[in-house]
């Protein structure tokens, strides 16, 4: 990923916090030099000094069979993004697009049954535990769980490289920056409003 110096993020804790909050991503591998992609929710774990991206996909999805032949697997995560009109600047300029994106590279391997159950249990807890009637692993019938386990393949990706870009108008002067935030709040698009909040948070740090 091309990242100009203004927009490069290197703080690992900040990056993993972003991944945790924007965990629906895209995994990319290749088969005979042709890219294959699947959109999935992912988990993040740390064992010792190593980080792992975890997930699962349908057994019928042929992508998991490429893990053995791909030296590098790419997982992409994206946050809010928004069109930035150059009419919001105090000088003549061209429009652009603000966004947050993280690319994670690593090697993938298949989870055994116990590891897969651990991954699924953690994922259910993340998304269900604060709901009124949480659907947690130990509340589901063994018959249903056994049936569902046969239809999916779990995997983990040992992280080897991280690239993170937050293009948030950091290269603009303070007056333009604050006006961009104001204009984004006025947009109807929910992504624009989210981007405004991200930019505001950066100013208040």
ABEGO torsion letter per residue (X at the ends): XBBBAAABBABAAAAAAAAAABABBBBBBBBGGBBBBBBBBBBBBBBEABBBBBBBBBAABAAAAAAAABABBBBBBBBBBBBBBAAABABBBBBBBBBBBBBBBBBBBBBBAAAAAAAAAAAAAAAAAABABBBBAAABBAAAAAAAAAABBBBBBBBABBBBBBBAGAABBAAAAAAAAAAAAABABAAAAAAAAAAAAAAAX
